[in-house]
């Protein structure tokens, strides 16, 4: 393998599988997939590295970019750090009071998750800075020392410092944080350091989430670094942030809540790249893995970023039952439906699918690893939509008999129906849930799915994408060549990114544009400095200005993003105003260009381009596609059995055309082509499905 050069490696750890995508300096690529090791995810990372290095013979690594669920899992599993809070007198219960939003307004049994910091570990100190920056009450350091020792005695593992108005005037927080760190030697998170935006509850909560996952994330990153070093791999380690940009591992260790949607973000970035190479600027990203499904909308080539996010509240993207987190997160909807989602019949005799998952251990019944409950993967196996001897590159031999027994025992027999009908019911219910996620990112946000192309990926995404697109009204689906490891590939096409924000509440007519320019320049320069320190050149760095805008009196803002302004003058103000009115009409159905507006938050996104893997161009085949099929397999659709041809994706060539029903298999995923659907192989290797209307 001489001459390959150094290799960039992307590794995504999901709930069921750990995926790797690697690209060498000479353009050669490899991919691999292994079962995740839930007890210690680092083991799965090393396993997939071993498999790649054995298969490729490549040892020299230039960089490793990683996506992980470790931060999210800490919150969802309740394994966060034991926290303490030091706050302004009178604000001890801000985290408990929260907001009045309820995701399910008429659900009398809806409960919020437990407060991350219980009341006995929330202590007050005497200090107060006014909204104008005036010192209303000087910081009483003796109170801070007392609170620090009291929290340490109560077993706090990390301490949050959150004072009133510190988003604009952080001097008291800085002083208190330094005192607490010196007195306790514990990790300390000051709210202004992770959120420079107004609204106390959201800022306090953001700081609490950062502190809650900090010890676990820091330990995890340290363990991976040391184990890579032991293996002789000394390449720099970067981690994908929720914003869709990567950051050095050391930066993430300081800002751990920035990676709560690490893996899903990488997939969205890869989907945007697929759209660009096919000339599609409007894309719906559909990522279905073993544990969950993620849906995102990309419009005009831009990925939507949401700065208001909740973690731990069930369906991501809603409000009122999770922990608010003010950090840039790709605007996605995530539901607990995946290939491993467990199906059954409840006490009332109704079919359910998920959110519980068989995961990697024991996995679906057909994996033969001890699982006995039916999953969506088992339903697909029963209906002939998987190739038992070629699943996961042949590393897993599917036991279709075990899948049939599981579906029969837990669904078909209780509902007095055949195994095949029960399996179709499982997939129909799973599809309805995933369809709802797709509607939430498109129709519910004012977008017509007919104007979009769906890019489907993940280990299970290509099996369900065509049916979901037909229900949604989306006429085309693209299955990328690396669909099964697309999130891992996305890690290698993502830009390095640093995001900054600062509160700047001002009526548009009263804006001090010189102050706007000064604050933007400070954020821009800090981001550029950090990216240069990471090895990027000035030519690779670009900046965007963002402003959160609202009509005066509104309780919510609309983000507006533009390129770096040439001048900070009246034209900038008018441009932001135009963009705001258009966005408000699209999101909320109305606009009022005569109404007064105000700027609330100023943002800067500083990014640096990375060297992206090149795309290949497929050759035209030498023989008709029918002569290259692997065989024929019975597939069941709407109760009817079809003898469907089966193809290996690596044997397909440019302009090959396949009519459904058919099966296209590859090492990391399976593409199901339903009836009334055709598949065309593009020159780039992407397979484009043309969907007939439902």
KOLLO-165122 format. One record per residue (C-alpha): residue number from 0; x, y, z. Coordinates in steps of 0.1 Angstrom, whole numbers, plus 5000, padded with zeros to 4 digits. Each point is the difference from the previous one (the first is absolute). Last residue first. Example, Ala and Ser with C-alpha at 12.3 -4.5 7.8 and 13.67 -1.06 7.14 Angstrom:
2
(rec 1,(5137,4989,5071))
(rec 0,(4986,4966,5007))
This chain:
694
(rec 693,(4505,5073,4962))
(rec 692,(5019,5019,4973))
(rec 691,(5028,4982,4981))
(rec 690,(5034,5003,5016))
(rec 689,(5032,5004,4980))
(rec 688,(5029,4986,5020))
(rec 687,(5034,5014,4993))
(rec 686,(5030,4978,5008))
(rec 685,(5032,5020,5006))
(rec 684,(5031,4986,4983))
(rec 683,(5010,5034,4987))
(rec 682,(4990,4990,4964))
(rec 681,(4965,4994,5013))
(rec 680,(4984,4966,5004))
(rec 679,(4963,5001,4993))
(rec 678,(4974,4983,5022))
(rec 677,(4963,4997,4992))
(rec 676,(4970,4999,5023))
(rec 675,(4965,4988,4995))
(rec 674,(5008,4968,5020))
(rec 673,(5026,5006,5028))
(rec 672,(5038,5004,4995))
(rec 671,(5016,4989,5033))
(rec 670,(5036,5011,5004))
(rec 669,(5020,4980,5026))
(rec 668,(5027,5014,5022))
(rec 667,(5037,4997,5011))
(rec 666,(5014,4974,4977))
(rec 665,(4978,5006,4970))
(rec 664,(4967,4986,4988))
(rec 663,(4976,5011,4973))
(rec 662,(4965,4984,5003))
(rec 661,(4973,5002,4974))
(rec 660,(4963,5008,4996))
(rec 659,(5006,5021,4981))
(rec 658,(5014,5009,4967))
(rec 657,(5038,5003,4996))
(rec 656,(5020,5023,4977))
(rec 655,(5037,5000,4996))
(rec 654,(5012,5034,4988))
(rec 653,(5036,4995,5014))
(rec 652,(5007,4966,5013))
(rec 651,(4988,4976,5026))
(rec 650,(5023,4972,5012))
(rec 649,(5010,5017,5033))
(rec 648,(4963,5004,5008))
(rec 647,(4994,4962,5001))
(rec 646,(4966,4993,4983))
(rec 645,(4970,4979,5011))
(rec 644,(4970,4995,4976))
(rec 643,(4965,4998,5015))
(rec 642,(4977,4971,4998))
(rec 641,(4969,5018,5014))
(rec 640,(4977,4988,5027))
(rec 639,(4968,5020,5006))
(rec 638,(4987,5009,5035))
(rec 637,(5005,5038,4995))
(rec 636,(5037,4993,4989))
(rec 635,(5018,4967,5007))
(rec 634,(5034,4993,4985))
(rec 633,(5011,4966,4987))
(rec 632,(5037,5000,4989))
(rec 631,(5016,4997,4966))
(rec 630,(5037,4997,4992))
(rec 629,(5032,5018,5002))
(rec 628,(4992,5023,4971))
(rec 627,(5027,5009,4975))
(rec 626,(4983,4986,4968))
(rec 625,(4969,5021,5007))
(rec 624,(5022,5031,5000))
(rec 623,(5009,4996,4964))
(rec 622,(5038,4994,4993))
(rec 621,(5031,5021,4998))
(rec 620,(4990,5027,5025))
(rec 619,(5006,5037,4995))
(rec 618,(5027,5012,5024))
(rec 617,(4992,5018,5032))
(rec 616,(5015,5034,5008))
(rec 615,(5015,5004,5035))
(rec 614,(4995,5028,5024))
(rec 613,(5029,5017,5018))
(rec 612,(5004,4998,5038))
(rec 611,(5000,5035,5015))
(rec 610,(5030,5020,5010))
(rec 609,(4987,5023,5028))
(rec 608,(4985,5034,4998))
(rec 607,(5001,5023,5030))
(rec 606,(4969,5014,5018))
(rec 605,(4993,5030,5022))
(rec 604,(4963,5005,5009))
(rec 603,(4993,5033,5016))
(rec 602,(4969,5010,5020))
(rec 601,(4982,5031,5013))
(rec 600,(4970,4995,5022))
(rec 599,(4968,5021,5005))
(rec 598,(4996,5023,4971))
(rec 597,(4967,5018,5000))
(rec 596,(4971,5005,4976))
(rec 595,(4973,5027,4997))
(rec 594,(4970,4991,4978))
(rec 593,(4996,5014,4965))
(rec 592,(5014,4969,4983))
(rec 591,(4974,4978,5016))
(rec 590,(5004,4964,4992))
(rec 589,(4978,4968,5001))
(rec 588,(5001,4963,4996))
(rec 587,(5021,4991,5031))
(rec 586,(5032,4985,4985))
(rec 585,(4999,5012,4965))
(rec 584,(4986,5034,5009))
(rec 583,(5025,5004,5028))
(rec 582,(5029,4990,4976))
(rec 581,(4990,5026,4974))
(rec 580,(4995,5028,5026))
(rec 579,(5034,4991,5016))
(rec 578,(5019,5000,4967))
(rec 577,(4987,5034,4991))
(rec 576,(5009,5014,5034))
(rec 575,(5035,4986,5000))
(rec 574,(5005,5015,4965))
(rec 573,(4987,5034,5012))
(rec 572,(5023,5001,5030))
(rec 571,(5030,4990,4978))
(rec 570,(4990,5027,4975))
(rec 569,(5000,5026,5028))
(rec 568,(5036,4994,5008))
(rec 567,(5024,4974,5013))
(rec 566,(5021,4995,4968))
(rec 565,(5012,4970,4980))
(rec 564,(4977,4977,5020))
(rec 563,(5012,4964,5007))
(rec 562,(4973,4979,4984))
(rec 561,(4965,5000,5012))
(rec 560,(4980,4981,5026))
(rec 559,(4966,5010,5016))
(rec 558,(4988,4982,5030))
(rec 557,(4963,5005,5010))
(rec 556,(4993,5010,5035))
(rec 555,(4974,4991,5027))
(rec 554,(4980,5019,5027))
(rec 553,(4988,5027,4976))
(rec 552,(4996,5035,5013))
(rec 551,(5019,5017,4972))
(rec 550,(5000,4978,4970))
(rec 549,(5029,4976,5003))
(rec 548,(5036,4996,4988))
(rec 547,(5029,4976,5008))
(rec 546,(5029,5013,4980))
(rec 545,(5027,4979,4983))
(rec 544,(5032,5010,4982))
(rec 543,(5019,4975,4980))
(rec 542,(5038,4995,4999))
(rec 541,(5024,4982,4977))
(rec 540,(5034,4983,5006))
(rec 539,(5019,4979,4974))
(rec 538,(5019,5030,4987))
(rec 537,(5011,5009,5035))
(rec 536,(5017,4966,5003))
(rec 535,(4989,4972,5023))
(rec 534,(5023,4984,5025))
(rec 533,(4980,4997,5032))
(rec 532,(5016,5033,5012))
(rec 531,(4986,5016,4969))
(rec 530,(4966,4987,5009))
(rec 529,(5002,5015,5035))
(rec 528,(5012,5033,4987))
(rec 527,(4972,5002,4974))
(rec 526,(4974,4993,5026))
(rec 525,(5014,5027,5023))
(rec 524,(5003,5025,4972))
(rec 523,(4964,4994,4988))
(rec 522,(4986,5003,5036))
(rec 521,(5019,5033,5006))
(rec 520,(4991,5013,4966))
(rec 519,(4963,4993,5005))
(rec 518,(5001,5019,5033))
(rec 517,(5018,5030,4985))
(rec 516,(4977,5001,4969))
(rec 515,(4969,4999,5021))
(rec 514,(5014,5028,5022))
(rec 513,(5006,5021,4969))
(rec 512,(4965,4992,4988))
(rec 511,(4985,5015,5032))
(rec 510,(4965,4988,4993))
(rec 509,(4972,5024,5012))
(rec 508,(4976,4995,4970))
(rec 507,(5004,4962,5001))
(rec 506,(4990,5000,5037))
(rec 505,(5028,4986,5021))
(rec 504,(5008,4968,5019))
(rec 503,(5035,4990,4993))
(rec 502,(5008,4967,5017))
(rec 501,(5032,4984,4988))
(rec 500,(5005,4969,4978))
(rec 499,(5029,4979,4988))
(rec 498,(5004,4969,4979))
(rec 497,(5032,4982,4990))
(rec 496,(5002,4977,4970))
(rec 495,(5023,4976,4983))
(rec 494,(4982,4990,4968))
(rec 493,(4984,4966,4995))
(rec 492,(5009,4978,4970))
(rec 491,(5020,4974,5021))
(rec 490,(4974,4997,5027))
(rec 489,(4973,4996,4974))
(rec 488,(5017,4967,4989))
(rec 487,(4993,4986,5035))
(rec 486,(4964,5013,4997))
(rec 485,(4997,4982,4966))
(rec 484,(5011,4966,5013))
(rec 483,(4971,4980,4986))
(rec 482,(4993,5025,4972))
(rec 481,(5036,4998,4986))
(rec 480,(4990,5000,4964))
(rec 479,(4972,5026,5007))
(rec 478,(4963,4990,4997))
(rec 477,(4981,5029,4985))
(rec 476,(4962,5001,5002))
(rec 475,(4978,5019,4975))
(rec 474,(4963,5008,4998))
(rec 473,(4993,5013,5035))
(rec 472,(4963,4998,5007))
(rec 471,(5004,4991,5037))
(rec 470,(4983,4966,4996))
(rec 469,(5022,4992,4969))
(rec 468,(5031,5012,5018))
(rec 467,(4993,4977,5029))
(rec 466,(4996,4970,4978))
(rec 465,(5032,5007,4981))
(rec 464,(5020,5007,5031))
(rec 463,(4993,4968,5020))
(rec 462,(5028,4976,4991))
(rec 461,(5024,5028,4991))
(rec 460,(4999,5014,5035))
(rec 459,(5008,4968,5019))
(rec 458,(5038,5002,5004))
(rec 457,(5000,5037,4996))
(rec 456,(4992,5019,4968))
(rec 455,(4972,5017,4981))
(rec 454,(5004,5033,4980))
(rec 453,(4965,5012,4993))
(rec 452,(4997,5025,4971))
(rec 451,(4978,5031,5007))
(rec 450,(4974,5021,4982))
(rec 449,(4973,4974,5003))
(rec 448,(5007,5001,5038))
(rec 447,(4983,5035,5001))
(rec 446,(5015,5020,5029))
(rec 445,(4981,5021,5026))
(rec 444,(5016,4987,5031))
(rec 443,(4973,4973,5008))
(rec 442,(5003,4988,4964))
(rec 441,(5037,4994,5001))
(rec 440,(5019,4993,5032))
(rec 439,(4969,4988,5019))
(rec 438,(4987,4980,4970))
(rec 437,(5032,4979,4999))
(rec 436,(4996,4993,5037))
(rec 435,(4964,4990,4994))
(rec 434,(5010,4977,4972))
(rec 433,(5024,4982,5024))
(rec 432,(4971,4993,5024))
(rec 431,(4978,4988,4972))
(rec 430,(5028,4979,4985))
(rec 429,(5004,4982,5033))
(rec 428,(4963,4993,5001))
(rec 427,(5000,4987,4964))
(rec 426,(5032,4979,5006))
(rec 425,(4984,4982,5030))
(rec 424,(4968,4995,4981))
(rec 423,(5019,4985,4971))
(rec 422,(5016,4975,5024))
(rec 421,(4966,4992,5016))
(rec 420,(4985,4993,4965))
(rec 419,(5030,4977,4993))
(rec 418,(4998,4982,5033))
(rec 417,(4963,4992,4994))
(rec 416,(4973,5015,5023))
(rec 415,(4984,4993,5033))
(rec 414,(5012,5032,5017))
(rec 413,(5017,4983,5029))
(rec 412,(5013,4973,4975))
(rec 411,(5014,5025,4975))
(rec 410,(5017,5025,5024))
(rec 409,(5022,4985,5028))
(rec 408,(5002,4963,4992))
(rec 407,(4996,5002,4962))
(rec 406,(5024,5029,4995))
(rec 405,(5026,4983,5022))
(rec 404,(4996,4966,4983))
(rec 403,(5003,5016,4965))
(rec 402,(5032,5019,5010))
(rec 401,(5015,4968,5014))
(rec 400,(4992,4982,4967))
(rec 399,(5016,5028,4980))
(rec 398,(5033,4994,5018))
(rec 397,(5023,5027,4984))
(rec 396,(5036,4991,4996))
(rec 395,(5020,5030,5013))
(rec 394,(5035,5007,4987))
(rec 393,(4988,4995,4964))
(rec 392,(5006,5036,4990))
(rec 391,(4975,5012,5026))
(rec 390,(4974,4976,4986))
(rec 389,(5010,4979,4970))
(rec 388,(4988,4965,5010))
(rec 387,(4966,5011,5013))
(rec 386,(4991,5024,4971))
(rec 385,(4976,5025,5014))
(rec 384,(4965,5012,4988))
(rec 383,(4986,4965,4999))
(rec 382,(4969,5008,5020))
(rec 381,(5012,4981,5031))
(rec 380,(5034,5017,4999))
(rec 379,(4983,5034,4998))
(rec 378,(4979,4992,5031))
(rec 377,(5031,4988,5018))
(rec 376,(5017,5033,4993))
(rec 375,(4970,5019,5013))
(rec 374,(5004,4981,5032))
(rec 373,(4986,4968,5015))
(rec 372,(5010,4990,5035))
(rec 371,(5022,4969,5006))
(rec 370,(5035,5014,4998))
(rec 369,(5028,4975,5010))
(rec 368,(5026,5008,4974))
(rec 367,(4984,4983,4970))
(rec 366,(4998,5032,4980))
(rec 365,(4965,4991,4989))
(rec 364,(4986,5007,5035))
(rec 363,(5011,5036,4998))
(rec 362,(5030,5011,5022))
(rec 361,(5011,4985,5032))
(rec 360,(5019,5022,5005))
(rec 359,(5005,5024,4970))
(rec 358,(4968,5018,5007))
(rec 357,(4968,4981,5007))
(rec 356,(4982,5033,5001))
(rec 355,(4973,5015,5022))
(rec 354,(4981,5028,4982))
(rec 353,(4987,4979,4984))
(rec 352,(4973,4984,4979))
(rec 351,(4965,4995,5015))
(rec 350,(4970,4979,4990))
(rec 349,(4969,5004,5020))
(rec 348,(4983,4973,5021))
(rec 347,(4993,5022,5030))
(rec 346,(5028,4984,5020))
(rec 345,(5025,5008,4973))
(rec 344,(5010,4980,4970))
(rec 343,(5036,4998,4989))
(rec 342,(5027,5016,4979))
(rec 341,(5036,5008,5010))
(rec 340,(5019,5027,4981))
(rec 339,(5033,4985,4987))
(rec 338,(4998,5013,4965))
(rec 337,(4991,5034,5013))
(rec 336,(4972,5020,5016))
(rec 335,(5008,5022,5031))
(rec 334,(4993,5033,4983))
(rec 333,(5023,5029,4990))
(rec 332,(4990,5032,4984))
(rec 331,(5028,5022,4987))
(rec 330,(5011,5036,5000))
(rec 329,(5038,4997,5001))
(rec 328,(5009,5011,5035))
(rec 327,(5016,5033,5010))
(rec 326,(5001,5002,5038))
(rec 325,(4974,5013,5025))
(rec 324,(4989,4968,5017))
(rec 323,(4966,4997,5016))
(rec 322,(4996,4967,5020))
(rec 321,(4970,4980,4989))
(rec 320,(4962,4999,5005))
(rec 319,(4988,5034,4987))
(rec 318,(5012,5003,4965))
(rec 317,(5002,4979,4969))
(rec 316,(5029,4995,4976))
(rec 315,(5010,4966,5014))
(rec 314,(4972,4976,5006))
(rec 313,(5005,4989,5035))
(rec 312,(5010,5028,5023))
(rec 311,(5036,4992,5010))
(rec 310,(5016,5028,4981))
(rec 309,(4983,5033,4990))
(rec 308,(5012,5024,4974))
(rec 307,(4998,5037,4992))
(rec 306,(5029,5010,4978))
(rec 305,(4987,4981,4969))
(rec 304,(5021,4998,4969))
(rec 303,(4985,4994,4966))
(rec 302,(5024,4984,4975))
(rec 301,(5004,5022,4969))
(rec 300,(5000,4986,4964))
(rec 299,(4969,5021,4990))
(rec 298,(4981,4981,5027))
(rec 297,(5013,4971,5021))
(rec 296,(4973,4983,5021))
(rec 295,(5008,4974,5027))
(rec 294,(4987,4966,5011))
(rec 293,(5016,4977,5025))
(rec 292,(4989,4964,5007))
(rec 291,(5010,4981,5031))
(rec 290,(5015,4967,5014))
(rec 289,(5014,4980,4971))
(rec 288,(5004,5029,4976))
(rec 287,(4976,5020,4978))
(rec 286,(5014,5033,4986))
(rec 285,(4976,5019,4977))
(rec 284,(5014,5034,4988))
(rec 283,(4974,5019,4980))
(rec 282,(5018,5020,4973))
(rec 281,(4995,5032,4981))
(rec 280,(5032,5011,4982))
(rec 279,(5001,4970,4976))
(rec 278,(5028,5002,4975))
(rec 277,(5010,4964,5004))
(rec 276,(5034,5008,5015))
(rec 275,(4984,5027,5023))
(rec 274,(4972,4977,5012))
(rec 273,(5025,4973,5010))
(rec 272,(5020,5027,5019))
(rec 271,(4969,5010,5019))
(rec 270,(4994,4964,5009))
(rec 269,(5035,4997,5014))
(rec 268,(4995,5031,5022))
(rec 267,(4967,4984,5012))
(rec 266,(5017,4968,5009))
(rec 265,(5027,5018,5020))
(rec 264,(4973,5018,5020))
(rec 263,(4983,4967,5009))
(rec 262,(5032,4987,5015))
(rec 261,(5008,5030,5022))
(rec 260,(4966,5009,5012))
(rec 259,(5009,5007,5037))
(rec 258,(5035,5011,4989))
(rec 257,(5000,5037,5012))
(rec 256,(4990,4988,5034))
(rec 255,(5036,4992,5007))
(rec 254,(5015,5035,4998))
(rec 253,(5033,4997,5017))
(rec 252,(5005,4963,4989))
(rec 251,(4988,5012,4965))
(rec 250,(5029,5025,4998))
(rec 249,(5026,4973,5009))
(rec 248,(4985,4976,4974))
(rec 247,(5006,5026,4973))
(rec 246,(4968,5012,4983))
(rec 245,(4979,4987,4971))
(rec 244,(4971,5018,4984))
(rec 243,(4964,4988,4996))
(rec 242,(4986,5022,5028))
(rec 241,(4996,4970,5023))
(rec 240,(5038,4998,5001))
(rec 239,(5021,4973,4984))
(rec 238,(5031,4991,5019))
(rec 237,(5037,5004,4990))
(rec 236,(5029,4977,5010))
(rec 235,(5035,5009,4988))
(rec 234,(5021,4971,4987))
(rec 233,(5021,4981,5026))
(rec 232,(4990,4965,4991))
(rec 231,(5025,4976,5014))
(rec 230,(4974,4977,5015))
(rec 229,(5008,5013,5035))
(rec 228,(4995,5035,4986))
(rec 227,(4965,4990,4988))
(rec 226,(4993,4987,5035))
(rec 225,(5011,5032,5016))
(rec 224,(4980,5022,4977))
(rec 223,(4969,4978,5004))
(rec 222,(5002,5000,5037))
(rec 221,(5005,5038,5002))
(rec 220,(4970,5006,4978))
(rec 219,(4979,4977,5022))
(rec 218,(5012,5016,5032))
(rec 217,(4992,5035,4987))
(rec 216,(4966,4989,4988))
(rec 215,(4991,4984,5033))
(rec 214,(5013,5029,5021))
(rec 213,(4983,5026,4979))
(rec 212,(4966,4985,4995))
(rec 211,(4982,5017,5029))
(rec 210,(5022,5031,4998))
(rec 209,(4989,5008,4965))
(rec 208,(4964,4991,5008))
(rec 207,(5001,5024,5030))
(rec 206,(5015,5028,4980))
(rec 205,(4973,4997,4974))
(rec 204,(4973,4998,5027))
(rec 203,(5012,5033,5016))
(rec 202,(5001,5017,4966))
(rec 201,(4965,4987,4991))
(rec 200,(4985,5010,5034))
(rec 199,(5018,5034,5001))
(rec 198,(4988,5014,4967))
(rec 197,(5029,5020,4983))
(rec 196,(5027,4985,4979))
(rec 195,(5038,4996,5005))
(rec 194,(4997,4962,5005))
(rec 193,(5029,4977,5008))
(rec 192,(5024,5023,5017))
(rec 191,(4973,5022,5013))
(rec 190,(4985,4971,5020))
(rec 189,(5032,4993,5019))
(rec 188,(5009,4963,5001))
(rec 187,(5023,4989,5028))
(rec 186,(5018,4966,5001))
(rec 185,(5011,4992,5036))
(rec 184,(5032,5011,5017))
(rec 183,(4978,5011,5029))
(rec 182,(5013,5034,5013))
(rec 181,(5020,5010,4969))
(rec 180,(4972,4990,4976))
(rec 179,(4974,5018,5022))
(rec 178,(5021,5032,5002))
(rec 177,(5006,5001,4963))
(rec 176,(4963,4994,4992))
(rec 175,(4990,5028,5024))
(rec 174,(5023,5025,4983))
(rec 173,(4989,4991,4965))
(rec 172,(4963,5000,5010))
(rec 171,(5004,5034,5016))
(rec 170,(5017,5015,4969))
(rec 169,(4974,4985,4975))
(rec 168,(4982,5031,4990))
(rec 167,(4980,4993,4968))
(rec 166,(4990,4964,5004))
(rec 165,(5007,5004,5037))
(rec 164,(4966,5017,5004))
(rec 163,(4991,4981,5032))
(rec 162,(5025,4975,5011))
(rec 161,(5006,4963,4990))
(rec 160,(5030,4981,5014))
(rec 159,(4998,4963,4995))
(rec 158,(5020,4975,5021))
(rec 157,(5013,4965,4991))
(rec 156,(5003,4968,5020))
(rec 155,(4978,5012,5029))
(rec 154,(5001,4977,5030))
(rec 153,(4981,5021,5026))
(rec 152,(5034,5009,5017))
(rec 151,(5011,5014,4966))
(rec 150,(4968,5021,4999))
(rec 149,(5005,5014,5035))
(rec 148,(5036,5008,4993))
(rec 147,(4992,5020,4969))
(rec 146,(4970,5017,5016))
(rec 145,(5021,5013,5029))
(rec 144,(5027,5012,4976))
(rec 143,(4974,5018,4979))
(rec 142,(4983,5016,5030))
(rec 141,(5034,5013,5012))
(rec 140,(5006,5015,4965))
(rec 139,(4970,5023,5004))
(rec 138,(4996,5013,4965))
(rec 137,(4990,5037,5000))
(rec 136,(4963,5008,4999))
(rec 135,(4983,5023,4974))
(rec 134,(5032,5001,4979))
(rec 133,(4989,5018,4968))
(rec 132,(5001,4980,4968))
(rec 131,(4968,5014,4985))
(rec 130,(4980,4968,5008))
(rec 129,(5012,5004,5036))
(rec 128,(5027,4980,5017))
(rec 127,(4992,4982,5032))
(rec 126,(5020,4982,5027))
(rec 125,(4992,4982,5033))
(rec 124,(5003,4962,4995))
(rec 123,(4974,4973,4995))
(rec 122,(5003,4963,5001))
(rec 121,(4985,4972,4978))
(rec 120,(5012,4967,5014))
(rec 119,(4970,4995,5024))
(rec 118,(4977,5010,4971))
(rec 117,(5009,4971,4977))
(rec 116,(5022,5008,4970))
(rec 115,(4991,4982,4967))
(rec 114,(4963,5006,5007))
(rec 113,(4981,4968,4994))
(rec 112,(4985,4996,4966))
(rec 111,(4967,5018,4994))
(rec 110,(4968,4980,5003))
(rec 109,(4970,4996,4978))
(rec 108,(4972,4982,5017))
(rec 107,(4973,5025,4993))
(rec 106,(5007,4999,4963))
(rec 105,(4979,5028,4985))
(rec 104,(5028,5024,4991))
(rec 103,(5024,4974,4987))
(rec 102,(5032,5020,4995))
(rec 101,(4994,5021,5030))
(rec 100,(5016,5034,5003))
(rec 99,(4997,5018,5034))
(rec 98,(5037,5006,5004))
(rec 97,(5025,4990,5027))
(rec 96,(4990,5001,5036))
(rec 95,(5025,4974,5012))
(rec 94,(5030,5014,4982))
(rec 93,(4991,5036,5012))
(rec 92,(4997,4987,5036))
(rec 91,(5031,5015,5016))
(rec 90,(4995,5034,4983))
(rec 89,(4994,5021,5031))
(rec 88,(5036,5005,5010))
(rec 87,(5021,4997,4968))
(rec 86,(5012,4965,4993))
(rec 85,(5024,4972,5010))
(rec 84,(4989,4966,4987))
(rec 83,(5011,4965,5008))
(rec 82,(5001,4970,4978))
(rec 81,(5003,4962,5003))
(rec 80,(5012,4990,4965))
(rec 79,(4976,4985,4975))
(rec 78,(4991,4963,4999))
(rec 77,(4963,5006,4995))
(rec 76,(4998,4977,4970))
(rec 75,(4986,5027,4977))
(rec 74,(5024,5027,5013))
(rec 73,(5032,4978,4999))
(rec 72,(4988,4985,4967))
(rec 71,(4999,5034,4983))
(rec 70,(5036,5008,5010))
(rec 69,(5014,4966,4990))
(rec 68,(4982,4999,4967))
(rec 67,(5032,5003,4980))
(rec 66,(5013,5013,4967))
(rec 65,(5038,4998,4993))
(rec 64,(5025,5016,4976))
(rec 63,(5033,4983,5000))
(rec 62,(5029,5017,4982))
(rec 61,(5031,4992,4980))
(rec 60,(5001,4963,5006))
(rec 59,(5029,4977,4989))
(rec 58,(4990,4963,5005))
(rec 57,(4986,4988,4967))
(rec 56,(4999,4963,4993))
(rec 55,(4965,5007,4986))
(rec 54,(4980,4970,5014))
(rec 53,(5020,4997,5032))
(rec 52,(5001,5037,5006))
(rec 51,(4963,5003,4994))
(rec 50,(4990,4971,5023))
(rec 49,(5024,5013,5027))
(rec 48,(4985,5035,4998))
(rec 47,(4965,4985,5003))
(rec 46,(5010,4981,5031))
(rec 45,(5017,5030,5015))
(rec 44,(4968,5021,4997))
(rec 43,(4979,4971,5013))
(rec 42,(5022,4998,5031))
(rec 41,(4997,5037,5005))
(rec 40,(4962,4996,5003))
(rec 39,(5005,4982,5034))
(rec 38,(4969,4983,5013))
(rec 37,(4981,5007,4968))
(rec 36,(5025,4982,4977))
(rec 35,(4987,5010,4965))
(rec 34,(4998,4973,4974))
(rec 33,(5025,5004,4972))
(rec 32,(5000,5019,4967))
(rec 31,(5028,5007,4976))
(rec 30,(5008,5024,4971))
(rec 29,(5031,5005,4978))
(rec 28,(5010,5028,4976))
(rec 27,(5029,5006,4976))
(rec 26,(5004,5037,4991))
(rec 25,(5038,5000,4999))
(rec 24,(5002,5018,5033))
(rec 23,(4980,4972,5016))
(rec 22,(4963,5000,5009))
(rec 21,(4984,4981,5029))
(rec 20,(4964,4994,5009))
(rec 19,(4992,4982,5033))
(rec 18,(4967,4990,5015))
(rec 17,(4990,4988,5035))
(rec 16,(4967,4982,5001))
(rec 15,(4970,4997,5023))
(rec 14,(4997,5033,5020))
(rec 13,(5024,5018,4977))
(rec 12,(5037,5006,5002))
(rec 11,(5013,5020,4969))
(rec 10,(5036,4997,4990))
(rec 9,(5016,5022,4973))
(rec 8,(5036,4993,4989))
(rec 7,(5024,5021,4981))
(rec 6,(5028,4981,4985))
(rec 5,(5037,5007,4993))
(rec 4,(5018,4989,4969))
(rec 3,(4987,4973,4976))
(rec 2,(5034,4997,4983))
(rec 1,(5008,4965,5013))
(rec 0,(4970,4977,5005))
